[in-house]
């Protein structure tokens, strides 16, 4: 199971989201199956509270990040769609604040095309 690891005396739930590390130990205390159920409940609760971990822009599937090329950082918006490993992120690079707005709009338009949604509706989620 994802994020749940068996330990000699129980189960460990370890999750890292947006720089926050969540680690809890659930002791067996004689009932291995009950401890596993408690670990699953702990994991599901944490993931429900922190479900926006993949997006720091407020738009599902679009994250602002830094891509390193030739030992230099390049600011960009990363657009992902789907859980398949074949779906690689598409990045929209920018320089400066004026260029950032254009890159965000391009990323939103691309995400809307992938999801079959309205780009204006996605953009209003992120921009006040």
Secondary structure, DSSP 8 states (H G I E B T S, - for coil): -TTEEEETTEEEEEEEETTEEEEEEEE-TT-HHHHHHHHHHHHHHHHHHTTTTT-SSSSTTEEEEEEEETTEEEEEEEE--SS-TT---EEEE--HHHHHHHHHHHHHHHHHHHHT--HHHHHHHH--
